[in-house]
Amino acid sequence: MENKEITIADLGLLKNIIDLASTRGAFRAAEMSEIGAVYDKLTNFLEAVVAQAKAQEEIRASNTQGE
């Protein structure tokens, strides 16, 4: 059965693919603003997820220290 989930790691890989494709000239100039907008949204989303995970980890660490 196929895996039908998209993980955070998959999104990070997609971000890297967009970056690589743009450095290799895979996109036309007229497409760059849309691609850049999606790239920025993806970057912001991934940064927010990482920050949220870090905050949760810090909360867990402080809760275990108090026990």
CHARMM-style PDB file with segment names, atoms N, HN, CA, C and O in Angstrom:
ATOM      1  N   MET     1       0.838  -1.181   0.000  1.00  0.00      PROA
ATOM      2  CA  MET     1       0.000   0.000   0.000  1.00  0.00      PROA
ATOM      3  C   MET     1       0.884   1.246   0.000  1.00  0.00      PROA
ATOM      4  O   MET     1       1.917   1.282   0.668  1.00  0.00      PROA
ATOM      5  N   GLU     2       0.482   2.240  -0.735  1.00  0.00      PROA
ATOM      6  HN  GLU     2      -0.358   2.211  -1.278  1.00  0.00      PROA
ATOM      7  CA  GLU     2       1.255   3.474  -0.844  1.00  0.00      PROA
ATOM      8  C   GLU     2       1.108   4.343   0.402  1.00  0.00      PROA
ATOM      9  O   GLU     2       0.068   4.356   1.060  1.00  0.00      PROA
ATOM     10  N   ASN     3       2.182   5.065   0.699  1.00  0.00      PROA
ATOM     11  HN  ASN     3       3.027   5.054   0.164  1.00  0.00      PROA
ATOM     12  CA  ASN     3       2.135   6.040   1.788  1.00  0.00      PROA
ATOM     13  C   ASN     3       1.504   7.312   1.240  1.00  0.00      PROA
ATOM     14  O   ASN     3       2.047   7.922   0.319  1.00  0.00      PROA
ATOM     15  N   LYS     4       0.375   7.716   1.790  1.00  0.00      PROA
ATOM     16  HN  LYS     4      -0.066   7.220   2.538  1.00  0.00      PROA
ATOM     17  CA  LYS     4      -0.360   8.870   1.280  1.00  0.00      PROA
ATOM     18  C   LYS     4      -0.223  10.088   2.177  1.00  0.00      PROA
ATOM     19  O   LYS     4      -1.022  11.020   2.094  1.00  0.00      PROA
ATOM     20  N   GLU     5       0.790  10.082   3.034  1.00  0.00      PROA
ATOM     21  HN  GLU     5       1.439   9.324   3.101  1.00  0.00      PROA
ATOM     22  CA  GLU     5       1.020  11.200   3.940  1.00  0.00      PROA
ATOM     23  C   GLU     5       2.196  12.036   3.460  1.00  0.00      PROA
ATOM     24  O   GLU     5       3.138  11.525   2.855  1.00  0.00      PROA
ATOM     25  N   ILE     6       2.123  13.316   3.737  1.00  0.00      PROA
ATOM     26  HN  ILE     6       1.357  13.731   4.228  1.00  0.00      PROA
ATOM     27  CA  ILE     6       3.253  14.216   3.485  1.00  0.00      PROA
ATOM     28  C   ILE     6       3.804  14.612   4.839  1.00  0.00      PROA
ATOM     29  O   ILE     6       3.075  15.116   5.693  1.00  0.00      PROA
ATOM     30  N   THR     7       5.082  14.386   5.031  1.00  0.00      PROA
ATOM     31  HN  THR     7       5.674  13.976   4.337  1.00  0.00      PROA
ATOM     32  CA  THR     7       5.713  14.702   6.306  1.00  0.00      PROA
ATOM     33  C   THR     7       6.434  16.047   6.225  1.00  0.00      PROA
ATOM     34  O   THR     7       6.595  16.621   5.148  1.00  0.00      PROA
ATOM     35  N   ILE     8       6.853  16.520   7.362  1.00  0.00      PROA
ATOM     36  HN  ILE     8       6.723  16.053   8.237  1.00  0.00      PROA
ATOM     37  CA  ILE     8       7.655  17.746   7.415  1.00  0.00      PROA
ATOM     38  C   ILE     8       8.960  17.539   6.655  1.00  0.00      PROA
ATOM     39  O   ILE     8       9.443  18.452   5.985  1.00  0.00      PROA
ATOM     40  N   ALA     9       9.523  16.353   6.760  1.00  0.00      PROA
ATOM     41  HN  ALA     9       9.131  15.612   7.304  1.00  0.00      PROA
ATOM     42  CA  ALA     9      10.745  16.051   6.010  1.00  0.00      PROA
ATOM     43  C   ALA     9      10.493  16.130   4.504  1.00  0.00      PROA
ATOM     44  O   ALA     9      11.347  16.611   3.759  1.00  0.00      PROA
ATOM     45  N   ASP    10       9.333  15.663   4.051  1.00  0.00      PROA
ATOM     46  HN  ASP    10       8.639  15.272   4.656  1.00  0.00      PROA
ATOM     47  CA  ASP    10       8.975  15.765   2.632  1.00  0.00      PROA
ATOM     48  C   ASP    10       8.897  17.223   2.198  1.00  0.00      PROA
ATOM     49  O   ASP    10       9.355  17.575   1.110  1.00  0.00      PROA
ATOM     50  N   LEU    11       8.324  18.066   3.038  1.00  0.00      PROA
ATOM     51  HN  LEU    11       7.952  17.781   3.921  1.00  0.00      PROA
ATOM     52  CA  LEU    11       8.217  19.490   2.708  1.00  0.00      PROA
ATOM     53  C   LEU    11       9.591  20.146   2.670  1.00  0.00      PROA
ATOM     54  O   LEU    11       9.848  21.009   1.830  1.00  0.00      PROA
ATOM     55  N   GLY    12      10.465  19.742   3.572  1.00  0.00      PROA
ATOM     56  HN  GLY    12      10.257  19.041   4.254  1.00  0.00      PROA
ATOM     57  CA  GLY    12      11.841  20.246   3.536  1.00  0.00      PROA
ATOM     58  C   GLY    12      12.555  19.830   2.266  1.00  0.00      PROA
ATOM     59  O   GLY    12      13.311  20.609   1.687  1.00  0.00      PROA
ATOM     60  N   LEU    13      12.313  18.601   1.834  1.00  0.00      PROA
ATOM     61  HN  LEU    13      11.699  17.968   2.305  1.00  0.00      PROA
ATOM     62  CA  LEU    13      12.907  18.120   0.590  1.00  0.00      PROA
ATOM     63  C   LEU    13      12.350  18.896  -0.598  1.00  0.00      PROA
ATOM     64  O   LEU    13      13.089  19.248  -1.517  1.00  0.00      PROA
ATOM     65  N   LEU    14      11.063  19.158  -0.580  1.00  0.00      PROA
ATOM     66  HN  LEU    14      10.462  18.873   0.167  1.00  0.00      PROA
ATOM     67  CA  LEU    14      10.448  19.947  -1.651  1.00  0.00      PROA
ATOM     68  C   LEU    14      11.057  21.344  -1.723  1.00  0.00      PROA
ATOM     69  O   LEU    14      11.295  21.862  -2.814  1.00  0.00      PROA
ATOM     70  N   LYS    15      11.307  21.950  -0.577  1.00  0.00      PROA
ATOM     71  HN  LYS    15      11.113  21.529   0.309  1.00  0.00      PROA
ATOM     72  CA  LYS    15      11.962  23.261  -0.530  1.00  0.00      PROA
ATOM     73  C   LYS    15      13.338  23.187  -1.183  1.00  0.00      PROA
ATOM     74  O   LYS    15      13.711  24.068  -1.957  1.00  0.00      PROA
ATOM     75  N   ASN    16      14.091  22.133  -0.870  1.00  0.00      PROA
ATOM     76  HN  ASN    16      13.787  21.417  -0.241  1.00  0.00      PROA
ATOM     77  CA  ASN    16      15.411  21.956  -1.470  1.00  0.00      PROA
ATOM     78  C   ASN    16      15.324  21.735  -2.982  1.00  0.00      PROA
ATOM     79  O   ASN    16      16.173  22.215  -3.732  1.00  0.00      PROA
ATOM     80  N   ILE    17      14.304  21.012  -3.422  1.00  0.00      PROA
ATOM     81  HN  ILE    17      13.614  20.622  -2.813  1.00  0.00      PROA
ATOM     82  CA  ILE    17      14.111  20.776  -4.855  1.00  0.00      PROA
ATOM     83  C   ILE    17      13.827  22.091  -5.576  1.00  0.00      PROA
ATOM     84  O   ILE    17      14.379  22.340  -6.647  1.00  0.00      PROA
ATOM     85  N   ILE    18      12.979  22.925  -5.003  1.00  0.00      PROA
ATOM     86  HN  ILE    18      12.531  22.723  -4.133  1.00  0.00      PROA
ATOM     87  CA  ILE    18      12.678  24.225  -5.613  1.00  0.00      PROA
ATOM     88  C   ILE    18      13.959  25.062  -5.712  1.00  0.00      PROA
ATOM     89  O   ILE    18      14.226  25.687  -6.738  1.00  0.00      PROA
ATOM     90  N   ASP    19      14.739  25.064  -4.640  1.00  0.00      PROA
ATOM     91  HN  ASP    19      14.522  24.557  -3.806  1.00  0.00      PROA
ATOM     92  CA  ASP    19      15.990  25.823  -4.636  1.00  0.00      PROA
ATOM     93  C   ASP    19      16.946  25.304  -5.710  1.00  0.00      PROA
ATOM     94  O   ASP    19      17.525  26.088  -6.462  1.00  0.00      PROA
ATOM     95  N   LEU    20      17.103  24.008  -5.777  1.00  0.00      PROA
ATOM     96  HN  LEU    20      16.633  23.371  -5.166  1.00  0.00      PROA
ATOM     97  CA  LEU    20      17.992  23.405  -6.766  1.00  0.00      PROA
ATOM     98  C   LEU    20      17.516  23.694  -8.192  1.00  0.00      PROA
ATOM     99  O   LEU    20      18.319  24.058  -9.051  1.00  0.00      PROA
ATOM    100  N   ALA    21      16.219  23.534  -8.445  1.00  0.00      PROA
ATOM    101  HN  ALA    21      15.567  23.239  -7.748  1.00  0.00      PROA
ATOM    102  CA  ALA    21      15.683  23.777  -9.785  1.00  0.00      PROA
ATOM    103  C   ALA    21      15.867  25.236 -10.197  1.00  0.00      PROA
ATOM    104  O   ALA    21      16.158  25.525 -11.358  1.00  0.00      PROA
ATOM    105  N   SER    22      15.699  26.147  -9.249  1.00  0.00      PROA
ATOM    106  HN  SER    22      15.463  25.913  -8.306  1.00  0.00      PROA
ATOM    107  CA  SER    22      15.855  27.564  -9.595  1.00  0.00      PROA
ATOM    108  C   SER    22      17.306  27.916  -9.893  1.00  0.00      PROA
ATOM    109  O   SER    22      17.572  28.745 -10.763  1.00  0.00      PROA
ATOM    110  N   THR    23      18.250  27.297  -9.183  1.00  0.00      PROA
ATOM    111  HN  THR    23      18.033  26.624  -8.476  1.00  0.00      PROA
ATOM    112  CA  THR    23      19.658  27.578  -9.460  1.00  0.00      PROA
ATOM    113  C   THR    23      20.098  26.983 -10.791  1.00  0.00      PROA
ATOM    114  O   THR    23      21.074  27.442 -11.385  1.00  0.00      PROA
ATOM    115  N   ARG    24      19.391  25.974 -11.257  1.00  0.00      PROA
ATOM    116  HN  ARG    24      18.599  25.601 -10.775  1.00  0.00      PROA
ATOM    117  CA  ARG    24      19.716  25.352 -12.546  1.00  0.00      PROA
ATOM    118  C   ARG    24      18.944  25.968 -13.706  1.00  0.00      PROA
ATOM    119  O   ARG    24      19.056  25.507 -14.841  1.00  0.00      PROA
ATOM    120  N   GLY    25      18.168  26.999 -13.429  1.00  0.00      PROA
ATOM    121  HN  GLY    25      18.077  27.374 -12.506  1.00  0.00      PROA
ATOM    122  CA  GLY    25      17.447  27.697 -14.485  1.00  0.00      PROA
ATOM    123  C   GLY    25      16.241  26.946 -15.026  1.00  0.00      PROA
ATOM    124  O   GLY    25      15.909  27.079 -16.204  1.00  0.00      PROA
ATOM    125  N   ALA    26      15.581  26.161 -14.184  1.00  0.00      PROA
ATOM    126  HN  ALA    26      15.851  26.053 -13.228  1.00  0.00      PROA
ATOM    127  CA  ALA    26      14.453  25.347 -14.631  1.00  0.00      PROA
ATOM    128  C   ALA    26      13.164  26.158 -14.806  1.00  0.00      PROA
ATOM    129  O   ALA    26      12.199  25.662 -15.387  1.00  0.00      PROA
ATOM    130  N   PHE    27      13.143  27.383 -14.316  1.00  0.00      PROA
ATOM    131  HN  PHE    27      13.927  27.786 -13.844  1.00  0.00      PROA
ATOM    132  CA  PHE    27      11.931  28.192 -14.366  1.00  0.00      PROA
ATOM    133  C   PHE    27      12.148  29.403 -15.260  1.00  0.00      PROA
ATOM    134  O   PHE    27      13.250  29.946 -15.337  1.00  0.00      PROA
ATOM    135  N   ARG    28      11.089  29.813 -15.927  1.00  0.00      PROA
ATOM    136  HN  ARG    28      10.194  29.371 -15.865  1.00  0.00      PROA
ATOM    137  CA  ARG    28      11.133  31.029 -16.738  1.00  0.00      PROA
ATOM    138  C   ARG    28      11.027  32.240 -15.816  1.00  0.00      PROA
ATOM    139  O   ARG    28      10.510  32.142 -14.703  1.00  0.00      PROA
ATOM    140  N   ALA    29      11.511  33.361 -16.281  1.00  0.00      PROA
ATOM    141  HN  ALA    29      11.930  33.441 -17.185  1.00  0.00      PROA
ATOM    142  CA  ALA    29      11.501  34.585 -15.473  1.00  0.00      PROA
ATOM    143  C   ALA    29      10.080  34.948 -15.026  1.00  0.00      PROA
ATOM    144  O   ALA    29       9.881  35.376 -13.889  1.00  0.00      PROA
ATOM    145  N   ALA    30       9.115  34.784 -15.893  1.00  0.00      PROA
ATOM    146  HN  ALA    30       9.276  34.437 -16.817  1.00  0.00      PROA
ATOM    147  CA  ALA    30       7.734  35.136 -15.556  1.00  0.00      PROA
ATOM    148  C   ALA    30       7.154  34.236 -14.467  1.00  0.00      PROA
ATOM    149  O   ALA    30       6.176  34.604 -13.816  1.00  0.00      PROA
ATOM    150  N   GLU    31       7.737  33.081 -14.268  1.00  0.00      PROA
ATOM    151  HN  GLU    31       8.531  32.782 -14.797  1.00  0.00      PROA
ATOM    152  CA  GLU    31       7.259  32.145 -13.252  1.00  0.00      PROA
ATOM    153  C   GLU    31       7.901  32.369 -11.886  1.00  0.00      PROA
ATOM    154  O   GLU    31       7.410  31.866 -10.875  1.00  0.00      PROA
ATOM    155  N   MET    32       8.988  33.117 -11.858  1.00  0.00      PROA
ATOM    156  HN  MET    32       9.387  33.525 -12.679  1.00  0.00      PROA
ATOM    157  CA  MET    32       9.774  33.224 -10.632  1.00  0.00      PROA
ATOM    158  C   MET    32       9.031  33.851  -9.461  1.00  0.00      PROA
ATOM    159  O   MET    32       9.251  33.448  -8.318  1.00  0.00      PROA
ATOM    160  N   SER    33       8.155  34.826  -9.709  1.00  0.00      PROA
ATOM    161  HN  SER    33       7.976  35.153 -10.637  1.00  0.00      PROA
ATOM    162  CA  SER    33       7.464  35.455  -8.586  1.00  0.00      PROA
ATOM    163  C   SER    33       6.512  34.471  -7.907  1.00  0.00      PROA
ATOM    164  O   SER    33       6.429  34.443  -6.680  1.00  0.00      PROA
ATOM    165  N   GLU    34       5.794  33.666  -8.691  1.00  0.00      PROA
ATOM    166  HN  GLU    34       5.862  33.689  -9.688  1.00  0.00      PROA
ATOM    167  CA  GLU    34       4.900  32.666  -8.097  1.00  0.00      PROA
ATOM    168  C   GLU    34       5.692  31.598  -7.364  1.00  0.00      PROA
ATOM    169  O   GLU    34       5.329  31.194  -6.259  1.00  0.00      PROA
ATOM    170  N   ILE    35       6.763  31.145  -7.974  1.00  0.00      PROA
ATOM    171  HN  ILE    35       7.058  31.473  -8.872  1.00  0.00      PROA
ATOM    172  CA  ILE    35       7.595  30.122  -7.348  1.00  0.00      PROA
ATOM    173  C   ILE    35       8.230  30.671  -6.074  1.00  0.00      PROA
ATOM    174  O   ILE    35       8.294  29.978  -5.058  1.00  0.00      PROA
ATOM    175  N   GLY    36       8.693  31.905  -6.130  1.00  0.00      PROA
ATOM    176  HN  GLY    36       8.641  32.468  -6.955  1.00  0.00      PROA
ATOM    177  CA  GLY    36       9.265  32.538  -4.946  1.00  0.00      PROA
ATOM    178  C   GLY    36       8.252  32.694  -3.825  1.00  0.00      PROA
ATOM    179  O   GLY    36       8.587  32.518  -2.654  1.00  0.00      PROA
ATOM    180  N   ALA    37       7.019  33.021  -4.174  1.00  0.00      PROA
ATOM    181  HN  ALA    37       6.746  33.164  -5.126  1.00  0.00      PROA
ATOM    182  CA  ALA    37       5.966  33.170  -3.161  1.00  0.00      PROA
ATOM    183  C   ALA    37       5.680  31.830  -2.477  1.00  0.00      PROA
ATOM    184  O   ALA    37       5.529  31.769  -1.256  1.00  0.00      PROA
ATOM    185  N   VAL    38       5.607  30.774  -3.261  1.00  0.00      PROA
ATOM    186  HN  VAL    38       5.730  30.824  -4.252  1.00  0.00      PROA
ATOM    187  CA  VAL    38       5.377  29.450  -2.679  1.00  0.00      PROA
ATOM    188  C   VAL    38       6.570  29.025  -1.840  1.00  0.00      PROA
ATOM    189  O   VAL    38       6.405  28.460  -0.759  1.00  0.00      PROA
ATOM    190  N   TYR    39       7.770  29.295  -2.335  1.00  0.00      PROA
ATOM    191  HN  TYR    39       7.904  29.753  -3.214  1.00  0.00      PROA
ATOM    192  CA  TYR    39       8.989  28.971  -1.596  1.00  0.00      PROA
ATOM    193  C   TYR    39       9.007  29.703  -0.253  1.00  0.00      PROA
ATOM    194  O   TYR    39       9.341  29.110   0.773  1.00  0.00      PROA
ATOM    195  N   ASP    40       8.652  30.980  -0.258  1.00  0.00      PROA
ATOM    196  HN  ASP    40       8.381  31.462  -1.091  1.00  0.00      PROA
ATOM    197  CA  ASP    40       8.615  31.759   0.985  1.00  0.00      PROA
ATOM    198  C   ASP    40       7.570  31.215   1.955  1.00  0.00      PROA
ATOM    199  O   ASP    40       7.826  31.124   3.155  1.00  0.00      PROA
ATOM    200  N   LYS    41       6.399  30.856   1.445  1.00  0.00      PROA
ATOM    201  HN  LYS    41       6.191  30.930   0.470  1.00  0.00      PROA
ATOM    202  CA  LYS    41       5.352  30.291   2.304  1.00  0.00      PROA
ATOM    203  C   LYS    41       5.811  28.972   2.914  1.00  0.00      PROA
ATOM    204  O   LYS    41       5.592  28.713   4.098  1.00  0.00      PROA
ATOM    205  N   LEU    42       6.442  28.153   2.103  1.00  0.00      PROA
ATOM    206  HN  LEU    42       6.620  28.363   1.142  1.00  0.00      PROA
ATOM    207  CA  LEU    42       6.941  26.871   2.579  1.00  0.00      PROA
ATOM    208  C   LEU    42       8.031  27.069   3.628  1.00  0.00      PROA
ATOM    209  O   LEU    42       8.044  26.381   4.649  1.00  0.00      PROA
ATOM    210  N   THR    43       8.934  27.995   3.383  1.00  0.00      PROA
ATOM    211  HN  THR    43       8.924  28.554   2.554  1.00  0.00      PROA
ATOM    212  CA  THR    43       9.997  28.295   4.341  1.00  0.00      PROA
ATOM    213  C   THR    43       9.420  28.788   5.665  1.00  0.00      PROA
ATOM    214  O   THR    43       9.833  28.330   6.730  1.00  0.00      PROA
ATOM    215  N   ASN    44       8.476  29.710   5.605  1.00  0.00      PROA
ATOM    216  HN  ASN    44       8.140  30.082   4.740  1.00  0.00      PROA
ATOM    217  CA  ASN    44       7.845  30.234   6.821  1.00  0.00      PROA
ATOM    218  C   ASN    44       7.117  29.142   7.588  1.00  0.00      PROA
ATOM    219  O   ASN    44       7.185  29.085   8.815  1.00  0.00      PROA
ATOM    220  N   PHE    45       6.419  28.271   6.858  1.00  0.00      PROA
ATOM    221  HN  PHE    45       6.364  28.317   5.861  1.00  0.00      PROA
ATOM    222  CA  PHE    45       5.709  27.164   7.501  1.00  0.00      PROA
ATOM    223  C   PHE    45       6.686  26.235   8.213  1.00  0.00      PROA
ATOM    224  O   PHE    45       6.473  25.862   9.367  1.00  0.00      PROA
ATOM    225  N   LEU    46       7.750  25.867   7.521  1.00  0.00      PROA
ATOM    226  HN  LEU    46       7.923  26.169   6.584  1.00  0.00      PROA
ATOM    227  CA  LEU    46       8.729  24.962   8.120  1.00  0.00      PROA
ATOM    228  C   LEU    46       9.405  25.587   9.335  1.00  0.00      PROA
ATOM    229  O   LEU    46       9.642  24.904  10.331  1.00  0.00      PROA
ATOM    230  N   GLU    47       9.713  26.868   9.261  1.00  0.00      PROA
ATOM    231  HN  GLU    47       9.520  27.423   8.452  1.00  0.00      PROA
ATOM    232  CA  GLU    47      10.310  27.560  10.420  1.00  0.00      PROA
ATOM    233  C   GLU    47       9.349  27.576  11.598  1.00  0.00      PROA
ATOM    234  O   GLU    47       9.772  27.391  12.739  1.00  0.00      PROA
ATOM    235  N   ALA    48       8.064  27.793  11.343  1.00  0.00      PROA
ATOM    236  HN  ALA    48       7.720  27.942  10.416  1.00  0.00      PROA
ATOM    237  CA  ALA    48       7.064  27.808  12.412  1.00  0.00      PROA
ATOM    238  C   ALA    48       6.922  26.424  13.045  1.00  0.00      PROA
ATOM    239  O   ALA    48       6.801  26.309  14.264  1.00  0.00      PROA
ATOM    240  N   VAL    49       6.935  25.384  12.228  1.00  0.00      PROA
ATOM    241  HN  VAL    49       7.033  25.477  11.237  1.00  0.00      PROA
ATOM    242  CA  VAL    49       6.833  24.021  12.747  1.00  0.00      PROA
ATOM    243  C   VAL    49       8.040  23.685  13.615  1.00  0.00      PROA
ATOM    244  O   VAL    49       7.891  23.101  14.688  1.00  0.00      PROA
ATOM    245  N   VAL    50       9.216  24.044  13.163  1.00  0.00      PROA
ATOM    246  HN  VAL    50       9.338  24.518  12.291  1.00  0.00      PROA
ATOM    247  CA  VAL    50      10.433  23.782  13.935  1.00  0.00      PROA
ATOM    248  C   VAL    50      10.397  24.557  15.253  1.00  0.00      PROA
ATOM    249  O   VAL    50      10.752  24.010  16.297  1.00  0.00      PROA
ATOM    250  N   ALA    51       9.978  25.804  15.219  1.00  0.00      PROA
ATOM    251  HN  ALA    51       9.689  26.249  14.371  1.00  0.00      PROA
ATOM    252  CA  ALA    51       9.895  26.616  16.436  1.00  0.00      PROA
ATOM    253  C   ALA    51       8.882  26.027  17.411  1.00  0.00      PROA
ATOM    254  O   ALA    51       9.120  25.991  18.619  1.00  0.00      PROA
ATOM    255  N   GLN    52       7.758  25.571  16.884  1.00  0.00      PROA
ATOM    256  HN  GLN    52       7.565  25.601  15.903  1.00  0.00      PROA
ATOM    257  CA  GLN    52       6.728  24.971  17.736  1.00  0.00      PROA
ATOM    258  C   GLN    52       7.240  23.678  18.370  1.00  0.00      PROA
ATOM    259  O   GLN    52       7.014  23.433  19.555  1.00  0.00      PROA
ATOM    260  N   ALA    53       7.918  22.867  17.595  1.00  0.00      PROA
ATOM    261  HN  ALA    53       8.102  23.066  16.633  1.00  0.00      PROA
ATOM    262  CA  ALA    53       8.468  21.617  18.127  1.00  0.00      PROA
ATOM    263  C   ALA    53       9.521  21.893  19.195  1.00  0.00      PROA
ATOM    264  O   ALA    53       9.588  21.194  20.206  1.00  0.00      PROA
ATOM    265  N   LYS    54      10.336  22.908  18.966  1.00  0.00      PROA
ATOM    266  HN  LYS    54      10.282  23.475  18.145  1.00  0.00      PROA
ATOM    267  CA  LYS    54      11.363  23.272  19.946  1.00  0.00      PROA
ATOM    268  C   LYS    54      10.720  23.766  21.239  1.00  0.00      PROA
ATOM    269  O   LYS    54      11.163  23.410  22.331  1.00  0.00      PROA
ATOM    270  N   ALA    55       9.686  24.579  21.119  1.00  0.00      PROA
ATOM    271  HN  ALA    55       9.326  24.869  20.232  1.00  0.00      PROA
ATOM    272  CA  ALA    55       8.988  25.083  22.306  1.00  0.00      PROA
ATOM    273  C   ALA    55       8.352  23.939  23.091  1.00  0.00      PROA
ATOM    274  O   ALA    55       8.407  23.923  24.321  1.00  0.00      PROA
ATOM    275  N   GLN    56       7.751  22.987  22.389  1.00  0.00      PROA
ATOM    276  HN  GLN    56       7.706  23.000  21.390  1.00  0.00      PROA
ATOM    277  CA  GLN    56       7.153  21.837  23.070  1.00  0.00      PROA
ATOM    278  C   GLN    56       8.213  21.000  23.761  1.00  0.00      PROA
ATOM    279  O   GLN    56       7.993  20.501  24.865  1.00  0.00      PROA
ATOM    280  N   GLU    57       9.351  20.846  23.126  1.00  0.00      PROA
ATOM    281  HN  GLU    57       9.530  21.251  22.229  1.00  0.00      PROA
ATOM    282  CA  GLU    57      10.441  20.079  23.728  1.00  0.00      PROA
ATOM    283  C   GLU    57      10.959  20.778  24.987  1.00  0.00      PROA
ATOM    284  O   GLU    57      11.259  20.118  25.982  1.00  0.00      PROA
ATOM    285  N   GLU    58      11.064  22.098  24.948  1.00  0.00      PROA
ATOM    286  HN  GLU    58      10.820  22.633  24.140  1.00  0.00      PROA
ATOM    287  CA  GLU    58      11.507  22.849  26.121  1.00  0.00      PROA
ATOM    288  C   GLU    58      10.502  22.722  27.261  1.00  0.00      PROA
ATOM    289  O   GLU    58      10.893  22.623  28.424  1.00  0.00      PROA
ATOM    290  N   ILE    59       9.222  22.725  26.939  1.00  0.00      PROA
ATOM    291  HN  ILE    59       8.905  22.805  25.994  1.00  0.00      PROA
ATOM    292  CA  ILE    59       8.183  22.556  27.964  1.00  0.00      PROA
ATOM    293  C   ILE    59       8.295  21.170  28.587  1.00  0.00      PROA
ATOM    294  O   ILE    59       8.224  21.021  29.807  1.00  0.00      PROA
ATOM    295  N   ARG    60       8.471  20.153  27.736  1.00  0.00      PROA
ATOM    296  HN  ARG    60       8.528  20.274  26.746  1.00  0.00      PROA
ATOM    297  CA  ARG    60       8.622  18.791  28.256  1.00  0.00      PROA
ATOM    298  C   ARG    60       9.864  18.678  29.128  1.00  0.00      PROA
ATOM    299  O   ARG    60       9.830  18.036  30.177  1.00  0.00      PROA
ATOM    300  N   ALA    61      10.955  19.295  28.703  1.00  0.00      PROA
ATOM    301  HN  ALA    61      10.983  19.816  27.850  1.00  0.00      PROA
ATOM    302  CA  ALA    61      12.194  19.221  29.479  1.00  0.00      PROA
ATOM    303  C   ALA    61      12.036  19.910  30.822  1.00  0.00      PROA
ATOM    304  O   ALA    61      12.529  19.413  31.834  1.00  0.00      PROA
ATOM    305  N   SER    62      11.350  21.055  30.844  1.00  0.00      PROA
ATOM    306  HN  SER    62      10.950  21.459  30.022  1.00  0.00      PROA
ATOM    307  CA  SER    62      11.167  21.760  32.119  1.00  0.00      PROA
ATOM    308  C   SER    62      10.205  21.004  33.022  1.00  0.00      PROA
ATOM    309  O   SER    62      10.344  21.060  34.244  1.00  0.00      PROA
ATOM    310  N   ASN    63       9.229  20.298  32.451  1.00  0.00      PROA
ATOM    311  HN  ASN    63       9.116  20.253  31.459  1.00  0.00      PROA
ATOM    312  CA  ASN    63       8.304  19.502  33.258  1.00  0.00      PROA
ATOM    313  C   ASN    63       8.991  18.288  33.866  1.00  0.00      PROA
ATOM    314  O   ASN    63       8.672  17.906  34.992  1.00  0.00      PROA
ATOM    315  N   THR    64       9.913  17.680  33.157  1.00  0.00      PROA
ATOM    316  HN  THR    64      10.172  17.990  32.242  1.00  0.00      PROA
ATOM    317  CA  THR    64      10.609  16.513  33.692  1.00  0.00      PROA
ATOM    318  C   THR    64      11.647  16.906  34.731  1.00  0.00      PROA
ATOM    319  O   THR    64      11.973  16.107  35.609  1.00  0.00      PROA
ATOM    320  N   GLN    65      12.171  18.129  34.645  1.00  0.00      PROA
ATOM    321  HN  GLN    65      11.906  18.778  33.932  1.00  0.00      PROA
ATOM    322  CA  GLN    65      13.147  18.600  35.634  1.00  0.00      PROA
ATOM    323  C   GLN    65      12.461  18.877  36.969  1.00  0.00      PROA
ATOM    324  O   GLN    65      13.077  18.752  38.027  1.00  0.00      PROA
ATOM    325  N   GLY    66      11.192  19.252  36.915  1.00  0.00      PROA
ATOM    326  HN  GLY    66      10.691  19.354  36.055  1.00  0.00      PROA
ATOM    327  CA  GLY    66      10.467  19.580  38.134  1.00  0.00      PROA
ATOM    328  C   GLY    66       9.950  18.373  38.859  1.00  0.00      PROA
ATOM    329  O   GLY    66       9.429  18.501  39.967  1.00  0.00      PROA
ATOM    330  N   GLU    67      10.077  17.190  38.268  1.00  0.00      PROA
ATOM    331  HN  GLU    67      10.501  17.087  37.368  1.00  0.00      PROA
ATOM    332  CA  GLU    67       9.552  15.981  38.889  1.00  0.00      PROA
ATOM    333  C   GLU    67      10.508  15.378  39.875  1.00  0.00      PROA
ATOM    334  OT1 GLU    67      10.203  14.351  40.482  1.00  0.00      PROA
TER     335      GLU     67
END
